[in-house]
Amino acid sequence: MPVKVRCSNCEKVLAVPDSARGKAVKCPNCLNRIAIPADDGGSPSKSDSATKQKATERTQSPKKSEKKRSESKPARPVDSESALLHVDMRRMEDVSARICPKCGHDMKYQEEDDSECPKCGYDTEVGGLGKIAQKKQMKGPDPADFYPGLAKRAWAFVKKNMAMAWKTDLYICLCLVLSMFCAFMYRWLGAWPPKAFFLLCFAVSFLVIPGWLWLLNVEVVKLSMEKKEKFKRFNFDFFLSSASGLVFIGWYLAVGLPIVFIPGLITKILFPYAGVHPLVGAAIMGVASIPVIMLLPITMSHLAMPVTTPGFMVWKLIPALKAAFKPILVWFMWFFLGMLPFMAVAGVIVAVWGSEMNDIAMTMEGNGEIYRAKLDAEYADKGKKREAAEKRAKELGEPVEVNFTPLIGPAIITVLMVLPVGFISLFLMRINGLLTYHNKNSLGLVDMKKEYKYVAKKGQGEDDDVSDEDKPRTFQQDAIDGLAMAALALVLGMAGGMIYGNLSGDGIVFGLIAGIFWGGCFGMGIGKTTMSTAAWETSFLWGLAVRFAPLAGIPFLVMHWEKARRGFMIQAFSLPIMIVMLILAIAGIVNLGFLGNNDNGSNIPAPTQQIEGDAPAGETPQANPGAPEGAAPANNPPPSETRIDRVKDRKVILVNCPATKNQRNEASRLLVSIVSHVNHSVS
């Protein structure tokens, strides 16, 4: 039978089922909890039985009544929430108690200003995790631990790696001396091919200095991230360091150039138009370079990670600088203090010897220009070009003697200043490593790299167990290798010939021609060595035969074509170069220097025929009648214009062969000897 109850909150009458007796229900109108009584007061049977039980209990003795109560069936329990219906919970709250609303931890022993729960980290004032909990969730140590004892820890690292510091000083000193020598030779020489060579050597050797420091900084950051204090093994690589120097230049162009572009443009405008002192422009560029320098430790941190590309993205480096500005500012402070002595010494060198060094450089450049003008006048064709070249050479005058004494002091001071570079560099690099270790999350480093698994496609008819090295080489592969090796030998020969021609004074053309020939010889040697190696791998006898017997390579090539094919292709591409150059030399078009040189004891007879304009053998040329005393003979041109117009019985017309000073050019003598030898052979 349904039970009717009234809500004490909204006075609404509800009808609940009989099964809800002794329980509590919610009012559908106001959601108030209503306790349903366990018994119905209107039931006569139940009320009479209850009255009789009470009267019986009064008449019975206390012991019996207690016994019956214990033996009687227990009544249905009343809902515990019914006792709290009329209780005001607001008055029961203990205001003095501090309980964490998230985990219920008692915070009565915490300080009044501390609103963060020590158990779960919930902060009632923030409404979320507090600062301490956020730091605990960060991977790595506390960023605040970066500052205490920073200099002491960095110097302790330097003392444990003294050998690396001295090695760094040695490498930088050697590269600096080499670059200074190349710079001096670049200024001293006049012809452009050797100047270009020494300029290249200067660039390669000088780039080693920033490149080595770049590689060393990355390695120190890695050691700091691994909590290591000493280098195990880190070798010096000259060309790798030079390439890393190019990487440093690329980083500056990608990161620094966008930052210093506007200040540099302002400086460029102020100099010519506003008449500003150069020191003001230097100060502007120095201030503009500070943000670029402060981005350098962030880049080093990224380069020590598996993913290095963010180190070259300025839009990712600037937010990292903003997030970790305070520790980076501390690093910059130590960087400035470390570089201050070097800047002071550089300023002293410029102030004391700057003008003299500039005069020496300008004088050497002027001497080089005079030398090039004389070469142009000597080798120019007859006519207006030669007249213009000779006129320009006369206007420039003679070279000026250079006093190199003022360069000794700056060179010695510069070399001595290299000594503390290794120690200061390791000190700053260790600070950079500690900065990375304590501020990993702020710098936005990516320490995980996604791995890709490449699965090769299986070709039809191929054996999966055979590696690429075991597969036989094709004819196309050997032909390409032969062409590449022959081309490489040719390029090396040309480069070496040009250098030799300039250093020996024979000229670029002579050196280039000889270099082409010797490049072909070098290619033939490579091909011979490759074929000999294949013969040794085949058998011991084949190796001896191919190595020492000139014609043994032919049967080996026929019988073992696949093994000997690679060396044969190298020789096949190199041999035509030698043949062509020999034919041109025999024909008298080019000069190789070793064919028919009588000065070096050659067996080729000297020319006996008379060359047009020369006196007969054994006679001195007659001077031009009526010419002033000391003038050159009329029919004998100056040595610089000596040429071979014709050769008796052969009618060979040759190009101009300029001579140097009072001697004929070696090329003309050799070519005459070659042609004379051909005449004797024909006759």
C-alpha positions as CSV (number, residue, x, y, z in Angstrom):
1,M,0.0,0.0,0.0
2,P,1.5,3.4,-1.0
3,V,2.7,5.6,1.8
4,K,2.0,9.4,1.7
5,V,4.6,11.8,3.1
6,R,5.0,15.5,3.0
7,C,8.3,17.3,1.9
8,S,9.6,19.4,4.8
9,N,11.1,21.9,2.3
10,C,8.4,22.6,-0.4
11,E,5.4,21.1,1.5
12,K,4.5,18.8,-1.5
13,V,2.8,15.5,-0.7
14,L,4.4,12.4,-2.2
15,A,3.1,8.9,-2.6
16,V,5.9,6.3,-2.3
17,P,5.6,2.5,-2.5
18,D,5.5,0.4,0.7
19,S,8.9,-1.0,-0.1
20,A,10.5,2.4,0.6
21,R,9.8,2.2,4.3
22,G,12.8,2.9,6.4
23,K,14.6,4.5,3.5
24,A,15.1,8.1,2.2
25,V,13.9,9.4,-1.2
26,K,14.5,12.7,-3.0
27,C,11.7,15.1,-3.6
28,P,11.3,15.5,-7.4
29,N,10.3,19.2,-6.9
30,C,13.2,20.5,-4.8
31,L,15.5,17.4,-4.6
32,N,15.3,17.4,-0.8
33,R,15.9,14.1,0.9
34,I,12.8,12.8,2.7
35,A,12.9,10.0,5.3
36,I,10.1,7.4,5.0
37,P,9.0,6.0,8.4
38,A,9.5,2.2,8.9
39,D,5.9,1.6,10.4
40,D,2.5,2.9,9.5
41,G,0.8,4.5,12.6
42,G,-2.7,3.8,11.3
43,S,-2.4,-0.1,11.3
44,P,-4.5,-1.4,14.4
45,S,-2.9,-4.8,14.5
46,K,0.5,-3.6,14.8
47,S,-0.4,-0.9,17.3
48,D,-2.2,-3.4,19.6
49,S,0.6,-5.8,19.6
50,A,3.0,-3.1,20.4
51,T,0.8,-2.0,23.4
52,K,0.5,-5.5,24.7
53,Q,4.3,-6.0,24.5
54,K,5.0,-2.8,26.4
55,A,2.5,-3.8,29.2
56,T,4.1,-7.2,29.5
57,E,7.5,-5.7,29.8
58,R,6.4,-3.5,32.6
59,T,5.0,-6.4,34.6
60,Q,8.0,-8.7,34.1
61,S,11.0,-8.5,36.2
62,P,14.0,-6.5,34.9
63,K,16.1,-9.7,34.4
64,K,13.4,-11.4,32.4
65,S,12.6,-8.3,30.4
66,E,16.3,-8.0,29.5
67,K,16.4,-11.7,28.5
68,K,13.3,-11.3,26.3
69,R,14.7,-8.2,24.8
70,S,17.9,-10.0,23.8
71,E,16.0,-13.0,22.5
72,S,13.4,-10.9,20.7
73,K,13.8,-10.3,17.0
74,P,15.8,-7.0,16.3
75,A,13.8,-4.1,14.8
76,R,14.5,-2.9,11.3
77,P,17.4,-0.3,11.4
78,V,16.6,3.3,10.8
79,D,18.4,5.2,8.0
80,S,21.4,7.0,9.4
81,E,20.7,10.1,7.2
82,S,17.4,10.6,9.0
83,A,19.2,11.9,12.0
84,L,20.9,14.6,10.0
85,L,17.8,16.0,8.4
86,H,17.2,18.7,10.9
87,V,20.9,19.5,11.6
88,D,22.4,22.7,10.4
89,M,25.7,21.6,8.8
90,R,26.9,25.2,8.5
91,R,27.2,25.5,12.3
92,M,29.0,22.2,12.5
93,E,31.9,23.2,10.3
94,D,35.3,23.6,12.1
95,V,36.7,26.8,10.7
96,S,40.1,26.5,12.4
97,A,40.8,23.2,10.6
98,R,42.7,23.1,7.2
99,I,41.9,20.2,5.0
100,C,43.0,19.8,1.4
101,P,39.8,19.9,-0.8
102,K,41.3,17.5,-3.3
103,C,42.9,14.6,-1.2
104,G,41.6,15.5,2.4
105,H,45.1,15.8,3.8
106,D,45.3,17.6,7.2
107,M,47.2,20.8,6.6
108,K,46.9,22.2,10.2
109,Y,50.7,21.9,10.6
110,Q,51.4,24.0,7.4
111,E,52.1,27.7,7.6
112,E,49.2,30.1,7.1
113,D,50.7,31.5,3.9
114,D,51.4,28.1,2.4
115,S,48.3,27.2,0.5
116,E,49.8,24.2,-1.4
117,C,49.1,20.7,-0.2
118,P,52.3,18.8,0.5
119,K,50.7,15.5,-0.5
120,C,49.0,16.1,-3.8
121,G,50.3,19.6,-4.7
122,Y,46.9,21.2,-5.0
123,D,47.0,24.9,-4.4
124,T,43.7,26.5,-3.1
125,E,44.7,30.0,-4.2
126,V,45.7,29.0,-7.7
127,G,42.9,26.4,-8.2
128,G,45.4,23.8,-9.6
129,L,48.9,22.5,-9.1
130,G,51.3,24.8,-7.2
131,K,54.8,25.8,-8.1
132,I,56.5,23.0,-6.1
133,A,54.3,20.4,-7.8
134,Q,55.0,21.8,-11.2
135,K,58.8,21.7,-10.6
136,K,58.4,18.0,-9.5
137,Q,56.6,17.2,-12.7
138,M,59.4,18.7,-14.8
139,K,62.0,16.2,-16.1
140,G,65.5,17.0,-14.9
141,P,66.8,19.0,-12.0
142,D,65.5,22.2,-10.6
143,P,66.5,25.2,-12.7
144,A,67.3,27.2,-9.6
145,D,70.2,24.8,-8.9
146,F,72.0,26.3,-12.0
147,Y,73.2,29.4,-10.1
148,P,74.8,28.2,-6.8
149,G,78.6,27.5,-7.3
150,L,78.4,27.9,-11.1
151,A,81.9,29.2,-11.6
152,K,83.4,26.7,-9.1
153,R,81.8,23.7,-10.9
154,A,82.9,25.0,-14.4
155,W,86.5,25.6,-13.3
156,A,86.6,22.1,-11.7
157,F,85.7,20.7,-15.1
158,V,88.5,22.7,-16.7
159,K,91.0,21.3,-14.2
160,K,90.0,17.8,-14.9
161,N,90.5,18.4,-18.7
162,M,93.7,20.3,-18.7
163,A,95.1,18.2,-21.5
164,M,92.1,19.1,-23.8
165,A,92.7,22.8,-23.0
166,W,96.4,22.6,-24.0
167,K,95.5,20.7,-27.1
168,T,93.0,23.4,-28.1
169,D,95.7,26.0,-27.6
170,L,98.0,24.0,-29.8
171,Y,95.5,23.5,-32.6
172,I,94.4,27.1,-32.6
173,C,98.0,28.3,-32.6
174,L,99.1,26.1,-35.5
175,C,96.0,27.1,-37.6
176,L,96.5,30.8,-36.8
177,V,100.2,30.7,-37.9
178,L,99.2,28.8,-41.1
179,S,96.4,31.3,-41.9
180,M,98.7,34.3,-41.2
181,F,101.3,32.8,-43.6
182,C,98.7,32.2,-46.3
183,A,97.4,35.8,-45.9
184,F,101.0,37.1,-46.2
185,M,101.6,35.1,-49.4
186,Y,98.3,36.2,-50.8
187,R,99.4,39.8,-50.4
188,W,103.0,39.2,-51.5
189,L,102.3,37.3,-54.8
190,G,101.2,39.2,-57.9
191,A,99.8,36.5,-60.2
192,W,96.2,35.6,-59.6
193,P,96.4,31.7,-59.7
194,P,98.8,31.5,-56.8
195,K,97.0,34.3,-55.0
196,A,93.7,32.3,-55.3
197,F,95.5,29.2,-54.1
198,F,96.8,30.9,-50.9
199,L,93.5,32.6,-50.4
200,L,91.8,29.2,-50.4
201,C,94.4,27.8,-48.0
202,F,93.8,30.8,-45.7
203,A,90.1,30.2,-45.7
204,V,90.4,26.5,-45.0
205,S,93.0,27.0,-42.2
206,F,91.3,29.9,-40.5
207,L,87.9,28.2,-40.5
208,V,89.4,25.4,-38.4
209,I,89.5,27.7,-35.4
210,P,85.8,28.4,-35.0
211,G,85.0,24.9,-36.3
212,W,87.0,23.2,-33.7
213,L,85.5,25.3,-30.9
214,W,82.0,24.5,-32.4
215,L,82.6,20.8,-32.2
216,L,84.2,21.0,-28.8
217,N,81.2,23.0,-27.4
218,V,78.7,20.4,-28.6
219,E,80.8,17.6,-27.0
220,V,81.0,19.4,-23.7
221,V,77.2,19.9,-23.7
222,K,76.8,16.2,-24.3
223,L,79.1,15.4,-21.3
224,S,77.1,17.8,-19.1
225,M,73.8,16.1,-20.1
226,E,75.3,12.7,-19.2
227,K,76.7,14.0,-15.9
228,K,80.3,13.2,-16.9
229,E,83.3,15.2,-15.8
230,K,86.0,14.2,-18.2
231,F,86.7,13.5,-21.9
232,K,87.3,9.9,-22.8
233,R,88.4,10.3,-26.4
234,F,87.8,13.2,-28.7
235,N,90.2,13.5,-31.6
236,F,91.0,16.5,-33.8
237,D,90.1,16.4,-37.5
238,F,91.4,19.3,-39.6
239,F,88.9,19.1,-42.5
240,L,86.0,18.3,-40.2
241,S,86.8,21.3,-38.2
242,S,87.1,23.5,-41.3
243,A,83.7,22.2,-42.5
244,S,82.2,23.0,-39.1
245,G,83.6,26.5,-39.5
246,L,81.4,26.7,-42.6
247,V,78.5,25.5,-40.6
248,F,79.1,28.3,-38.1
249,I,79.1,30.9,-41.0
250,G,75.9,29.3,-42.2
251,W,74.3,29.6,-38.8
252,Y,75.3,33.3,-38.5
253,L,73.8,34.0,-41.9
254,A,70.6,32.1,-41.0
255,V,70.2,33.4,-37.4
256,G,72.4,36.5,-37.0
257,L,71.9,38.2,-40.3
258,P,68.1,38.9,-39.9
259,I,68.9,40.4,-36.5
260,V,71.8,42.7,-37.4
261,F,70.4,43.6,-40.9
262,I,68.5,46.8,-39.8
263,P,71.3,48.1,-37.5
264,G,73.9,47.4,-40.3
265,L,71.7,49.2,-42.8
266,I,71.5,52.2,-40.5
267,T,75.3,52.2,-40.0
268,K,75.8,52.0,-43.8
269,I,73.6,55.1,-44.2
270,L,75.2,57.0,-41.4
271,F,78.7,56.7,-42.6
272,P,78.5,58.4,-46.0
273,Y,75.7,60.8,-45.5
274,A,75.8,61.8,-41.8
275,G,79.5,61.8,-41.4
276,V,79.4,59.7,-38.2
277,H,82.7,58.5,-36.7
278,P,83.4,54.8,-37.5
279,L,83.5,54.0,-33.8
280,V,79.9,54.9,-33.5
281,G,79.0,52.4,-36.3
282,A,81.1,49.8,-34.6
283,A,79.3,50.4,-31.3
284,I,75.9,50.1,-33.1
285,M,76.9,46.8,-34.7
286,G,78.3,45.5,-31.3
287,V,75.1,46.2,-29.5
288,A,73.1,44.6,-32.3
289,S,75.3,41.5,-32.1
290,I,74.5,40.9,-28.4
291,P,71.1,39.1,-29.1
292,V,73.0,36.9,-31.7
293,I,75.6,35.9,-29.1
294,M,72.9,35.1,-26.5
295,L,71.3,32.7,-29.0
296,L,74.6,30.8,-29.4
297,P,74.2,28.7,-26.2
298,I,70.7,27.7,-27.2
299,T,72.0,26.5,-30.6
300,M,74.7,24.5,-28.9
301,S,72.1,22.9,-26.7
302,H,70.0,21.9,-29.7
303,L,73.0,20.5,-31.6
304,A,73.8,18.2,-28.7
305,M,70.3,16.7,-29.1
306,P,69.2,14.0,-31.6
307,V,67.1,16.7,-33.4
308,T,69.4,19.6,-34.3
309,T,67.4,21.6,-36.9
310,P,65.7,23.9,-34.3
311,G,69.2,25.4,-33.6
312,F,69.1,27.0,-37.0
313,M,65.5,28.4,-36.8
314,V,65.4,31.9,-35.4
315,W,61.7,31.7,-34.8
316,K,62.3,28.8,-32.3
317,L,65.4,30.3,-30.7
318,I,63.8,33.6,-29.7
319,P,61.0,32.0,-27.6
320,A,63.6,29.8,-25.9
321,L,65.7,33.0,-25.2
322,K,62.6,34.6,-23.6
323,A,61.8,31.5,-21.5
324,A,65.4,31.0,-20.2
325,F,66.5,34.6,-20.3
326,K,68.0,34.8,-16.8
327,P,70.4,31.8,-17.1
328,I,71.4,32.9,-20.6
329,L,72.1,36.4,-19.3
330,V,74.4,34.8,-16.7
331,W,76.2,32.9,-19.5
332,F,76.6,36.1,-21.5
333,M,78.1,37.9,-18.5
334,W,80.8,35.2,-18.2
335,F,81.3,35.3,-22.0
336,F,81.8,39.0,-21.9
337,L,84.3,38.8,-19.0
338,G,86.2,36.0,-20.9
339,M,86.4,37.9,-24.2
340,L,87.3,41.2,-22.6
341,P,91.1,40.6,-22.5
342,F,91.2,39.5,-26.1
343,M,89.2,42.6,-27.2
344,A,91.6,44.8,-25.2
345,V,94.7,43.3,-26.8
346,A,93.1,43.6,-30.3
347,G,92.4,47.3,-29.6
348,V,96.0,47.8,-28.5
349,I,97.3,46.2,-31.7
350,V,95.0,48.3,-33.9
351,A,95.9,51.5,-32.0
352,V,99.7,50.9,-32.1
353,W,100.4,49.1,-35.3
354,G,97.1,49.6,-37.2
355,S,98.3,52.3,-39.6
356,E,101.6,50.6,-40.3
357,M,99.9,47.3,-41.0
358,N,97.5,49.0,-43.3
359,D,100.4,50.7,-45.2
360,I,102.2,47.3,-45.6
361,A,99.1,45.7,-47.0
362,M,98.4,48.5,-49.4
363,T,102.1,48.5,-50.6
364,M,102.0,44.8,-51.2
365,E,98.8,45.1,-53.1
366,G,100.3,47.9,-55.2
367,N,103.4,45.8,-56.0
368,G,101.2,42.9,-57.0
369,E,99.3,45.2,-59.4
370,I,102.6,46.4,-60.9
371,Y,103.7,42.8,-61.4
372,R,100.5,41.9,-63.1
373,A,100.7,44.9,-65.4
374,K,104.2,43.9,-66.5
375,L,103.1,40.4,-67.2
376,D,100.2,41.8,-69.3
377,A,102.7,43.9,-71.2
378,E,105.1,41.1,-71.8
379,Y,102.5,38.5,-73.0
380,A,100.1,40.8,-74.8
381,D,99.8,40.6,-78.6
382,K,101.4,43.2,-80.8
383,G,99.3,46.2,-81.6
384,K,97.2,48.5,-79.5
385,K,96.8,46.0,-76.7
386,R,100.5,45.7,-76.1
387,E,101.0,49.5,-76.3
388,A,98.2,50.0,-73.8
389,A,99.7,47.4,-71.4
390,E,103.2,48.9,-71.7
391,K,101.8,52.3,-71.1
392,R,100.0,51.2,-68.0
393,A,103.1,49.4,-66.7
394,K,105.2,52.5,-67.1
395,E,102.5,54.6,-65.3
396,L,102.6,52.3,-62.3
397,G,106.3,52.4,-62.1
398,E,108.6,50.0,-60.2
399,P,107.7,47.9,-57.1
400,V,108.4,49.5,-53.8
401,E,110.5,47.7,-51.2
402,V,108.3,46.7,-48.2
403,N,109.5,46.8,-44.6
404,F,107.9,43.9,-42.7
405,T,109.4,44.8,-39.3
406,P,106.1,46.3,-37.9
407,L,104.4,42.9,-38.4
408,I,106.7,41.1,-35.9
409,G,105.2,42.6,-32.7
410,P,101.5,42.0,-33.6
411,A,102.3,38.5,-34.7
412,I,104.0,37.6,-31.5
413,I,101.3,39.1,-29.3
414,T,98.6,37.3,-31.3
415,V,100.3,34.0,-30.8
416,L,100.8,34.6,-27.1
417,M,97.2,35.5,-26.6
418,V,96.2,32.1,-27.9
419,L,97.5,30.4,-24.7
420,P,94.5,31.1,-22.4
421,V,92.0,30.5,-25.2
422,G,91.6,26.7,-24.4
423,F,91.0,27.3,-20.7
424,I,88.5,30.1,-21.2
425,S,86.7,28.2,-23.9
426,L,86.3,25.1,-21.8
427,F,85.1,27.2,-18.9
428,L,82.3,28.9,-21.0
429,M,81.4,25.6,-22.7
430,R,80.9,23.9,-19.3
431,I,78.6,26.8,-18.2
432,N,76.7,26.2,-21.4
433,G,76.4,22.5,-20.6
434,L,75.1,23.2,-17.1
435,L,72.6,25.7,-18.6
436,T,71.3,23.0,-20.9
437,Y,71.2,20.4,-18.1
438,H,69.1,22.6,-15.7
439,N,66.9,24.3,-18.3
440,K,66.1,21.6,-20.7
441,N,62.3,22.1,-20.8
442,S,62.6,25.9,-21.0
443,L,64.9,25.7,-24.0
444,G,62.5,23.5,-25.9
445,L,65.0,20.7,-26.7
446,V,63.9,17.6,-28.5
447,D,65.7,14.6,-27.0
448,M,63.7,11.9,-28.9
449,K,64.0,11.3,-32.6
450,K,61.4,9.4,-34.6
451,E,62.8,6.3,-36.0
452,Y,62.0,5.1,-39.5
453,K,62.3,1.5,-40.6
454,Y,63.2,1.1,-44.2
455,V,62.4,-2.2,-45.9
456,A,64.0,-2.9,-49.2
457,K,61.8,-4.1,-52.0
458,K,62.6,-7.6,-53.1
459,G,63.3,-7.8,-56.8
460,Q,62.3,-10.7,-58.9
461,G,64.9,-13.4,-59.3
462,E,67.3,-11.9,-56.7
463,D,68.7,-13.8,-53.8
464,D,68.0,-12.1,-50.5
465,D,71.1,-13.6,-48.9
466,V,73.5,-11.9,-51.3
467,S,74.7,-8.5,-50.2
468,D,75.5,-5.6,-52.5
469,E,79.3,-6.1,-52.1
470,D,79.0,-9.8,-53.3
471,K,77.0,-8.9,-56.4
472,P,79.1,-8.8,-59.6
473,R,79.8,-5.4,-61.0
474,T,78.4,-4.4,-64.3
475,F,80.2,-3.0,-67.3
476,Q,78.4,0.3,-66.8
477,Q,79.6,0.6,-63.3
478,D,83.2,-0.1,-64.2
479,A,83.1,2.4,-67.1
480,I,81.7,5.2,-64.9
481,D,84.4,4.5,-62.3
482,G,87.1,4.6,-64.9
483,L,85.9,7.9,-66.3
484,A,85.6,9.4,-62.9
485,M,89.1,8.3,-61.8
486,A,90.6,9.5,-65.1
487,A,88.8,12.9,-64.7
488,L,90.0,13.2,-61.1
489,A,93.6,12.4,-62.1
490,L,93.3,15.0,-64.9
491,V,92.0,17.7,-62.5
492,L,94.8,17.0,-60.0
493,G,97.4,17.1,-62.7
494,M,96.1,20.5,-64.1
495,A,96.0,22.0,-60.6
496,G,99.5,20.8,-59.8
497,G,100.8,21.9,-63.1
498,M,99.4,25.4,-62.6
499,I,101.0,25.7,-59.2
500,Y,104.4,24.4,-60.6
501,G,104.3,26.7,-63.6
502,N,103.7,29.8,-61.4
503,L,106.3,28.8,-58.8
504,S,109.0,27.9,-61.3
505,G,108.4,30.9,-63.5
506,D,107.6,28.9,-66.6
507,G,104.1,30.4,-66.8
508,I,100.6,29.1,-66.4
509,V,100.2,27.8,-69.9
510,F,103.3,25.6,-69.7
511,G,102.3,24.3,-66.3
512,L,98.7,23.6,-67.4
513,I,99.9,21.6,-70.5
514,A,102.5,19.6,-68.5
515,G,99.9,19.1,-65.8
516,I,97.4,17.6,-68.3
517,F,100.1,15.1,-69.5
518,W,101.2,14.1,-66.0
519,G,97.5,13.8,-65.0
520,G,97.1,11.2,-67.7
521,C,100.2,9.5,-66.5
522,F,98.8,9.5,-63.0
523,G,95.5,8.0,-64.2
524,M,97.5,5.3,-66.0
525,G,99.3,4.5,-62.8
526,I,96.0,4.2,-60.9
527,G,94.6,1.8,-63.5
528,K,97.8,-0.3,-63.4
529,T,97.6,-0.5,-59.6
530,T,93.9,-1.5,-59.8
531,M,94.6,-4.2,-62.3
532,S,97.5,-5.5,-60.3
533,T,95.4,-5.7,-57.2
534,A,92.8,-7.8,-59.0
535,A,95.6,-10.0,-60.3
536,W,97.0,-10.5,-56.8
537,E,93.5,-11.5,-55.6
538,T,93.2,-14.0,-58.4
539,S,96.5,-15.8,-57.8
540,F,100.1,-15.2,-56.8
541,L,101.5,-15.9,-60.3
542,W,99.1,-13.5,-62.0
543,G,100.0,-10.8,-59.5
544,L,103.7,-11.2,-60.2
545,A,103.2,-11.3,-64.0
546,V,100.9,-8.2,-64.2
547,R,103.1,-6.3,-61.8
548,F,106.5,-6.9,-63.4
549,A,105.7,-8.0,-67.0
550,P,104.6,-5.1,-69.2
551,L,102.4,-7.2,-71.6
552,A,101.1,-9.7,-69.0
553,G,98.1,-7.5,-68.5
554,I,96.7,-8.4,-71.9
555,P,96.2,-12.1,-71.3
556,F,95.0,-11.4,-67.8
557,L,92.4,-9.0,-69.2
558,V,91.2,-11.6,-71.8
559,M,91.0,-14.5,-69.3
560,H,89.6,-12.5,-66.3
561,W,87.6,-9.8,-68.0
562,E,85.3,-9.1,-65.1
563,K,88.1,-8.7,-62.5
564,A,90.5,-6.7,-64.7
565,R,87.8,-4.6,-66.4
566,R,87.8,-1.8,-63.8
567,G,91.6,-1.1,-64.0
568,F,91.4,-1.4,-67.8
569,M,88.7,1.3,-68.1
570,I,90.7,3.7,-66.0
571,Q,93.7,3.2,-68.3
572,A,91.5,3.4,-71.4
573,F,90.3,6.8,-70.4
574,S,93.7,8.1,-69.3
575,L,95.8,6.8,-72.2
576,P,94.2,9.1,-74.9
577,I,95.1,12.1,-72.9
578,M,98.8,11.2,-72.9
579,I,98.8,10.3,-76.6
580,V,97.1,13.6,-77.6
581,M,99.6,15.6,-75.6
582,L,102.6,13.7,-77.0
583,I,101.3,14.2,-80.5
584,L,100.9,17.9,-79.9
585,A,104.4,18.1,-78.4
586,I,106.0,16.2,-81.3
587,A,104.1,18.5,-83.8
588,G,105.5,21.5,-82.0
589,I,102.3,23.0,-80.9
590,V,102.9,22.5,-77.1
591,N,105.9,22.1,-74.9
592,L,106.2,19.4,-72.3
593,G,109.6,20.4,-71.1
594,F,111.3,17.0,-71.1
595,L,111.3,16.4,-74.9
596,G,114.5,17.7,-76.5
597,N,115.7,20.0,-73.8
598,N,119.4,20.4,-74.6
599,D,120.1,22.2,-71.3
600,N,119.3,19.1,-69.4
601,G,121.5,16.8,-71.4
602,S,119.1,15.5,-74.1
603,N,120.4,13.4,-76.9
604,I,118.3,15.4,-79.5
605,P,120.8,17.4,-81.6
606,A,120.6,21.1,-81.5
607,P,119.1,23.0,-84.5
608,T,121.6,23.8,-87.2
609,Q,119.3,25.6,-89.5
610,Q,119.2,29.4,-89.6
611,I,116.0,31.0,-88.2
612,E,114.8,34.1,-90.0
613,G,116.2,37.2,-88.3
614,D,119.2,35.4,-86.8
615,A,122.8,35.5,-87.9
616,P,124.5,32.4,-89.3
617,A,126.0,30.0,-86.9
618,G,129.3,31.3,-85.5
619,E,128.7,34.9,-86.4
620,T,127.3,37.8,-84.5
621,P,124.4,39.7,-85.9
622,Q,125.3,43.0,-87.7
623,A,124.0,46.2,-86.3
624,N,121.8,48.4,-88.4
625,P,124.0,50.9,-90.3
626,G,123.4,54.4,-89.1
627,A,121.7,53.3,-85.9
628,P,122.8,54.8,-82.6
629,E,125.4,53.0,-80.6
630,G,123.9,50.3,-78.4
631,A,120.8,49.8,-80.5
632,A,119.6,46.3,-81.3
633,P,120.2,44.9,-84.8
634,A,117.6,45.8,-87.3
635,N,116.8,42.2,-88.3
636,N,116.9,40.8,-84.7
637,P,113.8,41.6,-82.7
638,P,114.0,42.0,-79.0
639,P,114.1,38.9,-76.9
640,S,110.5,39.4,-75.7
641,E,109.4,39.3,-79.4
642,T,111.5,36.3,-80.5
643,R,109.4,33.9,-82.6
644,I,109.9,31.1,-85.1
645,D,108.5,32.2,-88.5
646,R,109.6,29.2,-90.4
647,V,111.8,26.1,-90.2
648,K,113.8,25.1,-93.2
649,D,112.3,22.4,-95.5
650,R,109.3,21.9,-93.1
651,K,107.4,25.2,-93.4
652,V,106.0,24.9,-89.8
653,I,104.3,28.1,-88.7
654,L,104.3,28.4,-84.8
655,V,102.7,30.8,-82.4
656,N,104.6,33.6,-80.6
657,C,106.9,32.4,-78.0
658,P,107.8,35.3,-75.7
659,A,111.2,35.2,-74.0
660,T,112.1,36.3,-70.5
661,K,114.5,39.2,-70.3
662,N,117.7,38.4,-72.3
663,Q,117.1,34.7,-72.9
664,R,114.8,33.0,-75.3
665,N,111.8,31.2,-74.0
666,E,112.5,27.6,-73.2
667,A,109.5,26.5,-75.1
668,S,110.8,27.9,-78.4
669,R,114.2,26.1,-77.9
670,L,112.5,22.8,-77.1
671,L,110.1,23.1,-80.1
672,V,113.0,23.9,-82.4
673,S,114.9,20.9,-81.1
674,I,111.8,18.7,-81.7
675,V,111.3,19.9,-85.3
676,S,115.0,19.5,-86.0
677,H,114.9,16.0,-84.7
678,V,111.9,15.3,-87.0
679,N,113.9,16.8,-90.0
680,H,116.9,14.5,-89.3
681,S,114.6,11.5,-89.0
682,V,112.9,12.2,-92.3
683,S,116.1,12.8,-94.1
